Amino acid sequence: ELANADPQTRGEYITRMADCEACHTAKGGAPWAGGRAFVLPFGTIYTPNITPDPETGIGKWTDAQFLNAVHKGIAPDGSRLYPAFPYASYSLMTDADVLAVKAYLFSLKPVKQANKGNTFGFPYNQRWLMGIWSAFFNKDQRFRPVPEQSPEWNRGAYLVEATGHCGECHTPRNLMQALNQRRKFAGGVAEGWNAYNITPDKISGIGDWSAAEITAYLAAGHARGRGVASGPMAEAV
């Protein structure tokens, strides 16, 4: 059904899956208007306003500029975005899905709210360095189905790797704060919370979870005998 849905409807599905509203909404603030603080080891970053307000939001962004930001981490003014915005994962999304997200965001109520400046000190406040980071850690390639795998597997891979960007929380990071793909999905840290191992390991991962248990956990944040989603995972649920 979603494959045949209009871009705005499909875009809403993707943005909800990606948990964009939670990241771009400050506690007690207007939805999607930004201002949520993410405290990192080298400073605090505040999420920007992504409502269609033409002055403080993304209301003047063209399709090409939106694609550049989501796939490459490059803002309309040419400045580099920090990978706290997971463009290295979003780069796997198709152009059509990214523009569907834009169509949905542009259907929202514009909110005039200026963005807050980050508190990074030198050298972390040098955005141009993110260009070097991207050269190493963002291939800027769209998802390519694996012919040897089933359509169900490939759709799951797209949802997990691209739109859901599960690895951004559940994969540990290297010294450059990029995902350590050698330990993919082995567990990470998100906003001070443990993001657990979601590999098919039967002891420390989810290898012995049933499909019904995984469905219940993702839909309601609880699977009997498995635990309750908390912190960022609760928001994602």
N, C-alpha and C positions, 0 to 999 in steps of 0.2 A: 504494500500500500504506500509506503513512504517513497519508494522508487518512482511512483507516479504522482506523488503529491506536488503541489505548487512549491516554489522555492521558499516562500515565507514559512510554510508549515514544516517543511523539511529542515529549514534553518533553526526553527524553534526546537525541534527534536535534538539536533546536534548540539546546540548551545546548552540545553538542559543536561545532556549526557556529559558534556565537557565541564559542567559545573561553573560556567562563566559568571553567572549571577552572584554566586557566593564569593568568588574572588574579587569581583568588581563592585561590591557593595560594602560600605563601612558599617560597623555596628550602629544601628539606629539611623542610618543614612538612607538616602533615596536609592532604590534599586538601580543597578547598572551605572551609577554616577561616580564610582571609584572612591578612593580615599581609604581603602582597607590597607592596614600596615602589615607588612611581612618583615619580621625581624630576622636578619641574616648575620652570619659571623662578621661581616665587614660593613654593616650599616643597615638602615631600614629603608625599604622600598615601598612606595605607595602605589596601589593600582590606579590606572587612569579612568577617566570618564569615557564610557563607550556608548552613551546615549547619542541620538542623532542631533544633539545641539550643535549648530554650526560654528560656535565660537569656542566652547570649552570641551566639546565632545568630538565625534567623528563625522558630523553631518556634512562636511565638505569633501570627505574622502571619496575618491573615484574607485571604480572596481580595481584598476591596476594598482593603486596605492594600498588598497585593502589586501590584495593578494601579496604584495611585497611585504607587508607587515606580518601577515600570518605565515607565509612560507619562508621568508628570508630574515625577518626580524629587523626590517628597515622602515622607519617612520616616513611619512610624506615629506618631511623637511630634510630627509637624507640621514638623520641621526640613527644610531644603532640602538635597538631595544635590548634590554637585559634578558637573559634566558630564564628568568623567573617567569616570564611569559613563554610557555613551552613551544616556541616556534620550531624547534628541532624535531618535535613530534608532529606538530601540525603541518610541517612541510610534506608529510605523507598524504595529506588530504587532497582530494581532487579539486580542481578549480571550481567545478560546479558546486561542491559542498561548501567550500569557503564562501562563495558568493551567495549561497543560500543563507549562510549565517549573517552575512551583511544585509540581505533582504529582511531578515527577521529583526535585527538590531535597528534598522532604519524604520521599522514599524512601531517601535517603542516611543513612549512620550519623551520628548527632549527635556533634559535637566541641565540648567545652567549652573555648573559648579566647577570652579577652577581646579586644576590638578595640583597636588602637593609635590613639592620637591623632595627628592631622595636625600638621605643623609650620608651618602658614601663619601669617604675621604680618599685622598690620593693613594694609589693610582686607580682605585676602583671607580672613581667618578669620571674616568676617561672613557667615554662611550665608544670611541673609535677602536678601542681594544677588542670590542665585541666582534669586529670584523675579522680579526685574527682568530678569535674563538670559533666563529662560525666556519671559517675555512677548515678547521680541524674537525668540528663536531656537528656541523649541519650540512648534510649532503645535498639538501634542497632537491630532493627527488620525490616524485609521487609514488604511492603504494603500487607495487607490482604483484599481481596474483601469482602464486606458485602453482604451475600447471599440474604438478604431481599431487597436490592436495585437493580436497573436495571444495565445492562452493561454500559449504557451511564453514569449513576451516578458514577459508580466505576471507569470508565476511567477518568472522570472529577476529582474525588477525587485524583487519582494518579497524574494527571498533576498538580493540585493545591498544594497538600501536599508535593510531592516528587520532580519531575523535575522542576516545576515552583517555588517551595518553596515560595509561595506568603505570607505565614504567617511571614516569616523572616522580612518583612517590615511592613505588615499590621496588625500585632499583637503586642500589647504593651509588654514590658519586665518587669520582676520582679527585685528584688534587686541583684540577681545573674546573671543578663543579659541573662536569659533564657526566652523563650516565655511564657507569662502568658496565659495558655490555658483556664483559666476561662473567659477570654475576647477575645477569638479567633476571629481574623479578625475585631476587633472593631476599629482598627486604631493604627498606631504607628508612629515612626519617623525614617527616613532614610537619613543619611548625612545632617541633618539639615532641611530636607523637611518633611512635613506632608504626611504620607501615610494614605489615608482616610479609613473610615469604609467601608468594602465590605461585611458586613453581609446583609441578606435580609430585614433589617429594611427599611421601605418605606420612612422614613423621613431623617435619617442620613446616611443610607446605600444605597444599590443598588436594593432594593426590587421592585421598580417600573420601573426599566430599562427594556427595551425590549431586546430580544436576538439580534436584529439588532443593537441596540445601543451599547451593550457590544462588539459585533463583530467589529463595526466601531471603537470603542475606542481602542481596542487591536490591530487592524490592522493599523490604521492611527494616533492614538493618539488624536482623536477628535470625539466626538459625539454631534450632534447638540443639543444645549440647555443644555448640560451636563458639558462642560468644555474641557480643553486642558491638555494633559499629559505634565508635566514638571519635571525637575530634574531627579532623578533615574528612574522614571516611563517612561520618554521620552526615556531614554536609553534602557529600557526593550522593549518598543514598536519598 
